[in-house]
Amino acid sequence: MNQQKIAQVHSPTSHFSVLLSPTPRGARLARLLAAEWMRDHEVPYGVTEAATQVVAELATNAATHGRVAGRSFRLALLGLDGALRIEVTDTRAENLPRVQRTCPDDDSGRGLLLVEALTDRWGVGLGPVPRKTVWAELDLPHP
């Protein structure tokens, strides 16, 4: 019999957290680790693909705009009741992310537009000083 697998990250105790260097290599590792964690927790394919892209964008932003020499950024994935939450924390609270209007010829500046399009909710939390956490949530399909 074919039975559809249901996402198993609905438990509030499902979480992952890691400190990474604020470099392009750290951002890439964040994406790879997140994808592996989601596969291990049987997150549905569509959610995994969107979440992997969101992790890539937020980790790249932390490595690019939130970088402070000698300070890592933190990636956290949390299985909430009915949602997957992604958190990326860096130590540049004074540099808040904002959606920007870009010209078609611009090479960058569309990351948060992508995060907004791929997630159900996202935002920024401050503290403790000097940290900020950019978070995003993707709803999981109902069984």
C-alpha positions as CSV (number, residue, x, y, z in Angstrom):
1,M,0.0,0.0,0.0
2,N,1.1,3.5,-0.7
3,Q,1.0,5.7,2.3
4,Q,2.0,9.3,2.3
5,K,4.6,10.2,4.9
6,I,3.5,13.0,7.3
7,A,6.0,15.6,8.4
8,Q,7.6,14.6,11.7
9,V,8.8,18.0,12.9
10,H,5.6,18.8,14.7
11,S,7.1,18.0,18.0
12,P,8.1,21.1,19.9
13,T,11.3,19.4,21.0
14,S,12.6,19.0,17.4
15,H,15.4,21.6,17.0
16,F,18.8,22.1,15.6
17,S,21.3,24.9,16.4
18,V,24.9,25.5,15.3
19,L,27.4,28.4,15.3
20,L,29.0,29.1,12.0
21,S,31.7,31.5,10.7
22,P,30.4,34.7,9.1
23,T,31.9,33.8,5.7
24,P,30.6,32.5,2.4
25,R,31.8,29.1,3.5
26,G,29.8,29.4,6.7
27,A,26.7,30.4,4.8
28,R,27.0,27.4,2.4
29,L,27.5,25.1,5.4
30,A,24.3,26.5,7.0
31,R,22.4,25.6,3.9
32,L,23.8,22.1,3.7
33,L,23.3,21.3,7.4
34,A,19.7,22.6,7.2
35,A,18.9,20.5,4.2
36,E,20.3,17.4,5.9
37,W,18.4,18.1,9.2
38,M,15.2,18.5,7.3
39,R,15.8,15.2,5.4
40,D,16.5,13.4,8.7
41,H,13.2,14.8,10.1
42,E,11.2,13.9,7.0
43,V,10.1,17.5,6.3
44,P,8.0,17.4,3.1
45,Y,9.9,18.1,-0.1
46,G,8.3,21.4,-1.0
47,V,8.9,22.8,2.5
48,T,12.5,21.5,2.5
49,E,13.2,23.2,-0.9
50,A,11.7,26.5,0.2
51,A,13.3,26.4,3.7
52,T,16.7,25.6,2.2
53,Q,16.5,28.7,0.0
54,V,15.4,30.8,3.0
55,V,18.4,29.5,5.1
56,A,20.7,30.3,2.2
57,E,19.4,33.9,2.0
58,L,19.4,34.6,5.7
59,A,22.8,33.0,6.3
60,T,24.3,34.9,3.4
61,N,22.9,38.1,4.9
62,A,24.4,37.3,8.3
63,A,27.8,36.6,6.7
64,T,27.6,39.7,4.5
65,H,25.7,42.4,6.5
66,G,25.9,41.0,10.0
67,R,29.6,40.1,10.0
68,V,31.8,41.2,13.0
69,A,35.3,39.9,13.1
70,G,35.7,37.1,15.6
71,R,31.9,36.6,16.1
72,S,30.0,33.7,14.6
73,F,26.4,33.6,13.5
74,R,23.9,31.0,14.7
75,L,21.5,29.0,12.6
76,A,18.6,27.4,14.4
77,L,15.8,25.2,13.0
78,L,12.8,24.5,15.3
79,G,9.9,22.1,14.7
80,L,6.9,24.0,16.1
81,D,3.4,22.8,16.2
82,G,2.5,22.8,12.6
83,A,5.4,24.9,11.4
84,L,9.1,24.9,10.7
85,R,10.9,28.0,12.1
86,I,14.3,29.1,10.8
87,E,16.3,31.5,12.9
88,V,19.6,33.2,12.0
89,T,21.2,35.3,14.7
90,D,24.2,37.7,14.2
91,T,25.8,40.4,16.3
92,R,24.9,43.5,14.3
93,A,21.6,44.6,15.9
94,E,22.1,48.1,14.6
95,N,22.0,46.8,11.0
96,L,18.3,45.7,10.7
97,P,17.2,43.9,7.5
98,R,14.6,45.6,5.3
99,V,12.9,44.8,2.0
100,Q,14.4,47.1,-0.6
101,R,13.2,48.3,-3.9
102,T,15.6,47.2,-6.6
103,C,16.1,48.1,-10.2
104,P,16.1,45.2,-12.8
105,D,19.8,45.8,-13.4
106,D,20.8,45.4,-9.7
107,D,22.9,42.4,-8.9
108,S,21.7,42.0,-5.3
109,G,19.0,43.3,-2.9
110,R,16.3,40.8,-3.6
111,G,17.0,38.3,-0.8
112,L,14.3,39.4,1.6
113,L,11.8,39.6,-1.2
114,L,12.5,35.9,-1.8
115,V,12.2,35.2,2.0
116,E,8.9,37.0,2.0
117,A,7.6,35.1,-1.0
118,L,8.7,31.6,0.3
119,T,7.6,31.9,3.9
120,D,4.3,32.3,5.7
121,R,5.8,34.7,8.2
122,W,9.1,36.4,8.9
123,G,10.4,39.1,11.2
124,V,13.3,40.3,13.3
125,G,13.9,40.0,17.1
126,L,16.4,42.1,19.0
127,G,18.6,41.1,21.9
128,P,20.3,40.3,24.0
129,V,22.6,43.2,23.0
130,P,24.4,43.2,20.4
131,R,22.3,40.4,18.8
132,K,19.4,40.3,16.3
133,T,17.6,37.3,15.1
134,V,15.9,37.1,11.7
135,W,13.3,34.4,11.8
136,A,11.0,32.9,9.2
137,E,8.3,30.3,9.5
138,L,6.9,27.9,6.9
139,D,3.6,26.1,7.7
140,L,3.7,22.3,7.4
141,P,1.0,20.5,5.5
142,H,-1.8,19.1,7.6
143,P,-2.1,15.3,7.8
